[in-house]
């Protein structure tokens, strides 16, 4: 059983703002705001940051195809299975954990700098979760770095920060409709080939190879044509000389 720190008495000054590590420990440890696919509490105090909580890479990922021959589809990851996001490509990443955002709370979500931002991945999706949201979080990322980024299921890649509202939201998000994985409607707009620098270079190389092949073929055809013309001209000269000499 994982060791837990003693609960800290909640503040009573009436102030509102981002949850500190103390508030996160108290609220997440008692209200089941972080849970697994079976509805069981999966909160771990060791993942608490000074003003946030770390979430891990989950079971589904989609990476846009880097070239036409690749077939992109949602991929189911096994425990600790690794995958990569090529340079210049998009990906959708789902969290392992499900999140419940209370009606009087607003959440900020981000990529962790150490594991993601410093390696070239940029969050191009939303940066918050609405009051009332229940489900997995799905991040859309773009690899703006010079090389492939290797990731693994179970890595602590994401951060979530909770903030109190001055009062509960009048229209919180309905509890149904939250993500359970990477939704197919998000994939369709980027399902085609996305031309990264590496993909463009590969395409240029293929065109160059095709042009070289065609030029070589044309050179062979020209050589054969020249040979045939020389034979025909030789034959015509021979016939002409015979007709002039009468031989």
Buried (B, 14 or more C-beta within 10 A) or exposed (E): EEEEEEEEEEEEEEEEEBBBBBBBBBBBBEEBBBBEBEEEBBBBBEBBBEBBBBBBBBBBBBBBBBBEEEEBEBEEBEEEBEBBBBBBBBBBBBBBBBBBBBBBBBBBBBBBEEBBBEBBBEBEBEEBBBBBBBBBBBBBBBBEBEEBBEBBBBBBBBBBBBBBBEEEBEEBBEEEEBBBBBBEEBBEEBBEBBBBEBBEEBBEEEEEEEEEEEEEEEEEEEEEEEEEEEEEEEEEEEEEEEEEEEE
